[in-house]
Amino acid sequence: MPPSKNLKNDKSKVTKETPSKKSTQSEPVETSKKSSRKESRKEHRKTSRKEDSDSEEEVEVKVKQKPAEKKGSDKGLNKETISVGLMFNVKPYKTWLKTYYNNTGKNNVKIMNAHYMMASMNEILVFNLLCGASEMIQKQKTGLLDLTLERFLMYIQRTDYLLTSFSRFHSRYEPGFDYSKLIPLDKNILARFIEKRCFHKNDTLNINKDTINYISYLVAQTNVQCAEIAYVFSQFARKTTVSADGIKAATQLFFSGKVLTDIMTKHEQITRILKNKSKKDSDKGEKEEDSEAEEEEEDVNESEGDEESDDESEDE
């Protein structure tokens, strides 16, 4: 009996030892496989990193190229402004009109394309003022081409149609006040407009800060006067909408001479563009308000027709 126990123990030893031998033989193969896998992974990581870096460089190049594609004259302008061929953004003028009417107790006034006309009126006005004044300086041939406030006021006094429009405002001008805060016009856009459109990139022409401030004052006074006149027209027509026609009529009352001719020409051009404007290109935020304004005009016209029919029946 004792020998049998020993045999069992010996068998168990053999069975336990044999797998250990197999494992020792397979170790070099597995280590070689692991090392090759590690090397392949390292190479894959290197190649992937290179590809990622190349793609990042391409993205950086694309991002850098995008601003270069933009036209210099269109920088900072919205689509609505570009569509009507202006450099003064039209949307801030709509905000200005609403704010002005609310601050002066004229609540719930709707704006229908009036901001297009006011923005174009401001742009043509500034263009005429600066071009006319710079031409006067160049004709003097004094060698000094600085458009100072004194020279600018001299130009207005010598131009009858400008004197008619602006002479009443001069006594209320305060030199220490920044009038650019009162107009819906960005300073950078105004500076770019003066350089490119008014002075035609002429480096010999310089404009004084006081002159720009006085021009801003005239623009602010003009906007207030035209907004008031347009509102009176809307009240006379029993409407709560200030439309493009209201600003056009106010412009005809406020200006005269060459400035009026140039403004009305631009107004007619913008009117044609707005009529041909597709629904997709129209201002999304203005669709509901414009439709409400049109419905209001139709209701007023119907009520006027009913009143006329009532008058006719009374006469009969």
Buried (B, 14 or more C-beta within 10 A) or exposed (E): EEEEEEEEEEEEEEEEEEEEEEEEEEEEEEEEEEEEEEEEEEEEEEEEEEEEEEEEEEEEEEEEEEEEEEEEEEEEBEEBBBBBEBBBBBBBBBEBBBEBBEEEEBEEBBBBBBBBBBBBBBBBBBBBBBBBBBEBBEEEEEEEBEBBBEBBBBBBEEBEBBEEBBEEBBEEBEEEEEBBEBBBBBEEBBEBBBBEBBBEEEEEBBBBEEBBBBBBBBBBBBBEBBBBBBBEBBEEBEBBBBBBBBBBBBBBEBBBBBBBBBBBEBBEEBBEEBEEBEEEEBBEEBEEBBEBBEEBBEEBEEEEEEEEEEEEEEEE
